Amino acid sequence: METKGSQNILTSNLSNIPIAEDGVIYIAIKGSLHANDSSVFGLRHEEIKAIIQKFPGSGSNVVNGVTIKANALQAINALCQLGYKVICSTGETEITWTLQRDI
């Protein structure tokens, strides 16, 4: 379906887009400061294993991500130990933080 002013993009062109640009990887974590769990998106399999070990009960799948049984700040601190740093956030009640790590 096309809308006025849209361009038709072939999916074959999308394969040329690099996954990580400039030697960094981005992930997102979504949660509330008032909740005891959060969701993280974009982690590699090894990183998910490390998070599950740190926070037992974590690991249930959410669409495109995984649930962490820890409040958002605990999860962010754990991800910082894996080399990630927060680069931005957005939201009010439910916040999404974007983190990056050099590769």
C-alpha positions in Angstrom: 0.0 0.0 0.0 1.4 3.4 -1.0 0.5 6.7 0.4 0.9 10.1 -1.3 4.6 11.0 -1.3 5.8 7.6 -0.2 8.6 5.7 -1.9 8.4 2.0 -2.8 11.4 0.4 -1.1 12.4 -3.1 -2.3 13.3 -5.5 0.6 16.4 -6.6 -1.3 17.9 -3.1 -0.7 17.4 -3.6 3.1 20.0 -6.4 3.2 22.7 -3.7 2.4 21.9 -1.8 5.6 24.6 -2.5 8.3 23.3 -3.9 11.6 25.8 -1.9 13.7 27.0 1.5 12.4 30.3 3.0 13.5 31.3 0.1 15.6 28.5 0.3 18.1 25.5 -1.8 19.0 22.2 -0.3 20.3 19.7 -1.9 22.6 16.5 -0.5 24.3 15.1 -1.2 27.7 11.5 -0.3 28.6 10.0 -0.1 32.0 8.5 2.0 34.8 10.3 3.3 37.8 7.3 2.0 39.8 7.5 -1.6 38.5 9.6 -4.6 39.5 10.2 -5.9 36.0 11.3 -4.4 32.6 11.8 -5.5 29.0 15.0 -5.4 27.0 15.3 -5.5 23.3 18.4 -6.2 21.1 20.5 -8.3 23.4 22.7 -11.1 22.0 22.1 -14.6 23.3 25.2 -14.6 25.6 24.0 -11.3 27.1 20.6 -12.7 27.8 22.2 -15.7 29.6 24.2 -13.3 31.8 21.1 -11.3 32.7 19.1 -14.5 33.5 21.9 -15.6 35.8 22.0 -12.2 37.6 18.2 -12.0 37.9 16.5 -15.4 38.4 13.1 -15.7 36.8 14.0 -13.5 33.9 14.0 -14.6 30.4 10.3 -14.9 29.4 9.8 -13.7 25.9 8.1 -10.5 24.9 7.8 -9.5 21.3 11.3 -8.9 20.0 12.8 -9.0 23.5 13.0 -10.5 26.9 11.6 -9.7 30.4 14.0 -8.9 33.2 12.8 -9.5 36.7 14.3 -6.3 38.1 13.3 -2.7 38.2 14.5 -0.7 35.2 17.4 1.0 37.1 18.7 -2.4 38.4 18.5 -3.7 34.8 20.3 -0.6 33.4 23.1 -1.0 36.0 23.5 -4.6 35.1 23.7 -3.8 31.4 26.3 -1.1 32.2 28.4 -3.9 33.7 28.2 -5.6 30.2 29.6 -2.5 28.6 26.5 -0.6 27.7 25.9 3.1 28.5 22.6 5.1 28.4 22.6 7.6 25.5 18.9 8.8 25.7 15.5 8.1 27.1 11.9 9.0 26.4 8.6 8.7 28.1 6.9 9.6 31.4 5.1 6.7 33.2 6.7 4.0 31.0 10.2 5.0 29.9 12.4 3.6 27.1 16.1 4.0 27.5 18.4 3.5 24.6 21.9 2.1 25.4 24.9 1.6 23.3 28.1 -0.5 23.5 31.2 -0.3 21.4 32.1 -3.5 19.4 
